[in-house]
Amino acid sequence: MSRKLYLDNAATTRVKKEVIDEMRQYFGELYGNPSSQLYELGRKSKEAIEKARKTLADFLNAEEKEIYFTASGTESDNWALKGVAFANLNKGKNHIITTKIEHHAILHTCEYLEKFGIETTYLDVDRHGLIDLEELKASIRPETMLISIMFANNEIGTIQPIEEIGEIAKEHGILFHVDAVQALGSVRIDVNKQHIDLMSMSAHKIGGPKGIGGMYIRKGTRIDNFVHGGGQERGRRAGTEGVQNIVGFGKAVEIAARNFDDHVERLTVLRNRLIEGIKNNIPDVVLNGHPTQRLPNNVNFSYKYVEGESILLLLDMEGISASSGSACTSGSLDPSHVLLATGLDHGTAHGSIRFTLSEEIREEDIDFTVETMKKIIAKLRAMSPIKNDEDLKKN
Ligand code: PLP
């Protein structure tokens, strides 16, 4: 049995062939340093960077000078929070509003900023992972300098009402940062319509290479520079640019822009087929995330009476890669902070599996996944002491 199904595209994606083809020449013949403007080889590298910058800007309805390249989505998140906090230090503004379901790149940065006297309010989310706009308004203080809310959640796929949040931030004269790492390429982003001042992006989630991120900074935004050194990225983020990675990011965005509607429609059909397949074939499951306001490729269910880690092991034996609701990357098996924030109890959260699809997936792969899950869950439940206890109680 050699079938391999990669259903963990929120973790990372395969680099697209067109992207690799475009990048290749910048490892080989076009290896110039973009800061070396006195000869052609250097100028060619600079031109390639500026072309990618324009592709990103056009896709987001931004200006080219508002796009910066970083090393990752994590770095962009760090820059947004630390950059705004440090630019406001000792100016009477020391409060950030975010949510309980952000990526650790945001949550751990907020924790770090406490050392500098920065306070953070973490907004609750409802069962579907949505914030409450009234709670957001009530959390605003005279000292609030930044609202940082993710566009779409990486675990449960819930999409926040970004435009409404942007309006609230704008009305109060507060900067609005959006972590759009999971949304880029799957949700329409217009930084002007949505009143976004700062936005984090990452190439490896959309068929681009790893180690390259993007940051949108609205012109005139008060934010400190992040990496100090040479004059790269208009002096705001120093370090010789990873030209080949920037080129790859640009190409991945170009492809995303070209195929946007088809991509979203095709994935939504597959996602709904998987959701319905699981709901109709496996008893005692809970869909995590919003039923409709969710990323077109995200399916996250909790399977009562079983452990996510055991499901993952059996899926791996069947050639399927997925992800569970435990923070196993950190070496602990605590249930995910996102699932707990939506009100799941620890036991149910532990039995959660996230499938995230890509355009490589076909209908028959979805049907195979449903059949495989049906078998795995039945097998694990037959051995589950919790399930057996529940059955005894019922009898
Ligand atoms: N923000 C979100 C919502 C993410 O899902 C991720 C990665 O999973 C990141 C930030 C970090 O991005 P990167 O892997 O480029 O550091």
Boltz pocket constraint, residues with backbone or C-beta under 6 A from the ligand:
constraints:
  - pocket:
      binder: B
      contacts: [[A, 10], [A, 11], [A, 71], [A, 72], [A, 73], [A, 74], [A, 75], [A, 77], [A, 103], [A, 105], [A, 150], [A, 152], [A, 153], [A, 154], [A, 179], [A, 181], [A, 182], [A, 201], [A, 202], [A, 203], [A, 212], [A, 213]]
      max_distance: 6.0
